[in-house]
């Protein structure tokens, strides 16, 4: 039969040897005896005072009662000194060790028990010293001396003393029950002095008194051992609970380490995948341009150019999927909900997807709209991008239409309509699950099937409802139902002739930003030298109307350091750009009233950021007033 090592096993043990870890239980009992020793001393002293007053009231004599108290006080003082030494040393785990601690506890208990035994014996001796005729062989025939007024007769006083000795033994046994040997030895010192006196002097009724003391000794030891078993079980259970607590703490610490390691690994994977997706898009974009220039005249046969074009399209889809994987669902940026025009978002998506639609011979159109909605424009664009990509991927004839429809109740449906194969009704609810994929043709390799699951998370983040309708063989309608912006007009036009300062330690990225701003009729200056970057804003506010700055500038130096420095001089229009679309980067930019644009810079995203930052005036706008401008 297997041994039960559970904490419940401690409720069945009757001796120390039955414990799972006798040494640990013994040490726990020793420490408990040291810790609770003051209780035994306090109870013993109070009981001695009570017994002394009681004996004095029963006519045992003032001198004897005084001696009784003096002996007890001396014993209690010695025992208290021993307890103080043990308490200051730390118990069984101290430098004294368990063996020395055990015998010091035994010595302390013996002193207290001997004080009880000797002091009560003095009363016996005093009784028969005043009536010596009771100690002669003819004592049984002699008449006892008359008792003093108010005092018990001699024999009754003897009987009362035997009862008091039994009570003293029982009292000390309950206080010394944690250690068995101490329990037995201490009770011997309570009963043995009077027992020896009775045996040698044989006063009247000594047989009865001696047998009563012997029975009292056995009874007190038995009661003390029963209490000892309870202490033993309690110590065993406490050790088991402590062991369980230690194991749980160790497991919790290990779990925390594992969680921290997993988080670091997840962050590294996200950084790696994002970097790979970013770095591969540039050469593949250039390759797409080269293939366009090399496109031969149309023929009925599939050419090497067409095969290369299909491979390039598959590679682009794989990169998009990798970027989606990098965008972990529990790391969604905190939505920045504010009025946003819908037309720039749709135009940006159409411009981005136009080459792919053209390659497949599909039309791609945007229905003009002046509507605005309350949303996070970046997150909405990311969700709609998945709809547009899927619409082109699963459409072989016809085309795709992007637009917005006003609905009753102050809502707007931003939709992507295609003439593709459609989705079977039973599959439509499942396509927003992770890794769900439609019946795409073989040329659409590279789709991991996670885009729509991210759309579902985005919809929850921006408090939007997903629109999903489809007719197999006719087409589909996918989109987002959003809250319409109150009193929202057409997007704000950007003034011409404003000045801008581009700050980036990457010359190529700085040149790209400069070209985008120059195309929008900004007068642009650029700083790429790291030493000069660290001096931006040191001498005062910028003369430029707009600051466009990279987030990661140098070791331990970011855009927030510059923005914090500039905020001391007054409000500053700013746009923060970074190739890592990270919630912390976005949050840091928004904290100082700046907009965020991910790299590589997309013109529509830049225009939206500029519309948030630039008012139809040459005067700077305080960052906290941007939301107010957007709502007008």
Helices and strands as residue ranges (DSSP letters): G 7-11, G 16-18, H 22-35, H 37-57, H 62-89, G 91-93, H 97-129, G 132-135, G 137-140, H 154-175, H 180-201, H 206-293, H 304-326, G 329-331, E 338-341, H 343-359, E 363-366, E 372-375, H 377-393, E 399-407, E 411-418, H 425-428, H 451-461, E 465-471, E 475-484, E 499-503, H 507-519, E 523-527, H 530-533, E 546-550, E 552-554, E 557-558, H 559-567, E 574-578, H 583-591, E 595-598, H 603-613, G 623-625, H 626-631
